[in-house]
Amino acid sequence: MLQDTEINEGDNQLATFLRPLSYKYQIIYDTISRTAALSVGGEARFRQLALQELEISSETSILDLCCGAGQTTKFLVAKSNQVTGLDISPVALARAKQKVPQAKYVEGLAQNIPLPDRQFDLVHTSSALHEMTTKELAQILQEVHRVLKPGGIFTLVDFHPPTNVLFWFPVVVFMWLFETETAWQLLKTDLATKLTENGFGIVRQRLYAGGSLQVIQAVCNS
């Protein structure tokens, strides 16, 4: 089964060759993101998939976890005046500050968020969890639960094993070119179950792009 595909040494070398280029040159990363987002109706829609049906006001405190260069942050600041972006990369944060100055920014790890307990009404992350090891993923879920207020929402969009067989080929090619073992591991991970094991209740889970993308919205149980 494709879910059980293993990455050999050559695949890792290919991925590690292309990944740094896509992060070093923003135009490459943006082109890849926009092309991949066509399957759900374009980048603007992709960036807001995880925000659908959420009640967000100007006073909603939001953490954009692993915000990168602010690709989704720009949509969050249009909804709230209290948006914080967190990322480990100072280069990405510098780009985010330039593009989306309305938000606050913090440099730090998602698995060790340098912010107080119960600070946010909403934590959002987009296409970041597949970058994490199994251990890091567990740490992140615990940290998100910690920084959310009771009743707050954790919303995410990331990979999911395609339910439409026609989507397996493009997913596999994309993985081989731009991802590493952690992305393959996420395809074998039941995120909804992981969330419930870490104190969340699933509000809704939806699949897009032939099932290759999932959106989960989960409430933080006190």
PALUM-543976 format. One record per residue (C-alpha): z, y, x; residue in one letter. Coordinates in steps of 0.02 Angstrom, whole numbers, plus 50000, padded with zeros to 5 digits. Each point is the difference from the previous one (the first is absolute). Layout:
BEGIN
R,Z,Y,X,A
...
//
This chain:
BEGIN
R,50000,50000,50000,M
R,49963,50176,50059,L
R,50181,50050,49970,Q
R,50049,49882,50141,D
R,49869,50063,50124,T
R,50072,50022,50175,E
R,49946,50135,50121,I
R,49952,49931,50169,N
R,50010,50093,50165,E
R,49820,50061,49990,G
R,50028,50072,49826,D
R,50152,50094,50063,N
R,49900,50074,50142,Q
R,49866,50059,49880,L
R,50127,50076,49883,A
R,50094,50086,50139,T
R,49837,50072,50065,F
R,49947,50080,49837,L
R,50169,50051,49931,R
R,50044,50125,50138,P
R,49829,50081,49980,L
R,50027,50024,49814,S
R,50170,50080,50029,Y
R,49945,50103,50151,K
R,49849,50073,49913,Y
R,50046,50063,49827,Q
R,49819,50002,49943,I
R,49989,49810,50027,I
R,50162,49969,49904,Y
R,49946,50115,49859,D
R,49829,49918,49987,T
R,50077,49826,49992,I
R,50127,50056,49869,S
R,49869,50084,49891,R
R,49883,49851,50009,T
R,50138,49877,49956,A
R,50058,50111,49856,A
R,49829,49993,49915,L
R,50052,49834,49922,S
R,50129,50091,49893,V
R,49900,50156,49962,G
R,50018,50105,50157,G
R,50136,50061,50117,E
R,50080,50125,49880,A
R,50028,49862,49871,R
R,50059,49878,50133,F
R,50130,50124,50064,R
R,50070,50021,49825,Q
R,49994,49819,49938,L
R,50185,49975,50033,A
R,50046,50161,49910,L
R,49925,49957,49832,Q
R,50116,50009,49849,E
R,50144,50069,50103,L
R,50095,50151,49937,E
R,49996,50124,50144,I
R,50058,50179,49983,S
R,50013,50145,50121,S
R,50181,49950,50032,E
R,49968,49815,50035,T
R,50058,49961,50177,S
R,49866,49892,50082,I
R,49990,49908,50165,L
R,49824,49959,50059,D
R,50042,49854,50113,L
R,49881,49972,50147,C
R,49907,50156,49944,C
R,49876,49999,50144,G
R,49895,50159,50004,A
R,50051,50046,49823,G
R,49857,49917,49905,Q
R,50112,49965,49850,T
R,50127,50136,50036,T
R,49874,50130,49942,K
R,49999,49922,49827,F
R,50189,49987,49995,L
R,50028,50185,50039,V
R,49887,50043,49853,A
R,50128,49915,49888,K
R,50167,50043,50084,S
R,50077,50136,50106,N
R,50117,49876,50085,Q
R,49891,49886,50104,V
R,50050,49927,50168,T
R,49878,49906,50110,G
R,50063,49874,50127,L
R,49900,49918,50138,D
R,50032,49931,50174,I
R,49845,50084,50074,S
R,50022,50180,50059,P
R,49811,50017,50008,V
R,49981,49950,49818,A
R,50143,50115,49948,L
R,49919,50146,50091,A
R,49841,49971,49901,R
R,50099,49985,49839,A
R,50093,50162,50032,K
R,49834,50088,50028,Q
R,49916,49927,49845,K
R,50149,50000,49882,V
R,50126,50132,50056,P
R,50088,50000,49831,Q
R,50094,49839,50042,A
R,50144,49971,50119,K
R,49973,49873,50138,Y
R,50114,49881,50095,V
R,49956,49892,50149,E
R,50077,49828,49986,G
R,49983,49815,49965,L
R,49979,49936,49823,A
R,50118,49858,50042,Q
R,50135,50123,50056,N
R,49974,50155,49894,I
R,50096,50147,50078,P
R,50050,50073,49831,L
R,50156,49992,49891,P
R,50037,49871,49865,D
R,49942,50027,49821,R
R,49896,50154,50037,Q
R,49835,49965,49911,F
R,49939,49976,49822,D
R,49838,49922,50062,L
R,49945,49911,50159,V
R,49814,49972,50023,H
R,49904,49904,50132,T
R,49815,49968,50013,S
R,49919,49861,50104,S
R,50145,49992,50123,A
R,50098,49843,49962,L
R,49862,49888,50067,H
R,50032,50075,50171,E
R,50177,49929,50003,M
R,50069,49834,50059,T
R,50098,49894,49877,T
R,50163,50064,50076,K
R,49944,50181,49994,E
R,49945,49982,49819,L
R,50172,49938,49951,A
R,50081,50145,50092,Q
R,49885,50126,49914,I
R,50040,49935,49826,L
R,50185,50015,50038,Q
R,49977,50176,50067,E
R,49898,50055,49850,V
R,50135,49934,49885,H
R,50129,50097,50101,R
R,49914,50169,49993,V
R,49951,49987,49816,L
R,50115,50064,49865,K
R,50053,49868,49873,P
R,49858,49989,49876,G
R,49878,50073,50126,G
R,49827,49927,50020,I
R,49917,49916,50149,F
R,49812,49999,49981,T
R,49875,49923,50118,L
R,49819,49948,50022,V
R,49947,49868,50125,D
R,49900,49841,50026,F
R,50005,49851,49883,H
R,49906,49834,50007,P
R,49838,50030,49901,P
R,49994,49918,49830,T
R,49810,50022,49997,N
R,49919,49885,50128,V
R,49862,50129,50032,L
R,50129,50115,50081,F
R,50059,49875,50129,W
R,49855,50027,50121,F
R,50018,50190,50016,P
R,50189,49982,50011,V
R,49987,49871,50140,V
R,49874,50106,50097,V
R,50110,50154,49982,F
R,50152,49902,50058,M
R,49912,49929,50152,W
R,49936,50170,50053,L
R,50147,50114,49967,F
R,50159,49902,49966,E
R,50117,49880,50089,T
R,50112,49853,49954,E
R,50118,50105,49894,T
R,49864,50039,49873,A
R,49958,49816,49982,W
R,50185,49964,49979,Q
R,50012,50126,49858,L
R,49864,49905,49907,L
R,50119,49853,49998,K
R,50150,50106,49947,T
R,50055,50021,49820,D
R,50051,50183,50007,L
R,50066,50001,49822,A
R,50120,49859,50041,T
R,50053,50085,50162,K
R,50039,50158,49903,L
R,50107,49911,49871,T
R,50093,49913,50142,E
R,50042,50171,50071,N
R,50072,50082,49844,G
R,49844,50060,49910,F
R,49935,49966,49826,G
R,49812,49992,49977,I
R,49937,50132,49878,V
R,49816,49957,50016,R
R,49881,49910,50117,Q
R,49812,50024,49990,R
R,49853,49933,50098,L
R,49840,50093,50047,Y
R,49839,49968,50096,A
R,49982,49818,49949,G
R,50186,49974,50027,G
R,49992,50052,50184,S
R,50114,50150,49971,L
R,50166,50000,49910,Q
R,50103,50142,49931,V
R,50184,49969,49968,I
R,50124,50119,49922,Q
R,50181,49942,50013,A
R,50163,50079,49944,V
R,50151,50009,50114,C
R,50144,49909,49918,N
R,50170,50073,50045,S
//
